[in-house]
């Protein structure tokens, strides 16, 4: 992952977690994350009402989104889309 991608991902995660925590301030939230380096960054501050649950390394089968990617890749892995709308249309067929 490039440095700019890491910075963008870190910023997006930070924003999501802060807004999520602020939307439900009186509840404790457990968010499952993989072992991406950006989840361990010293710059990522996790709000007090969020606990990050790290899945074991090299276990994509315990990450629910990986099951979705597997299904999508079955039909779309050799496709090339010119626009995001084309991709969306293909996914919802």
PyMOL commands that set and color helices and strands:
alter all, ss='L'
color gray80, all
select helices_A, chain A and resi 3-23+37-40+60-62+64-76+84-91
alter helices_A, ss='H'
color red, helices_A
select strands_A, chain A and resi 29-33+50-54
alter strands_A, ss='S'
color yellow, strands_A
deselect
rebuild
show_as cartoon
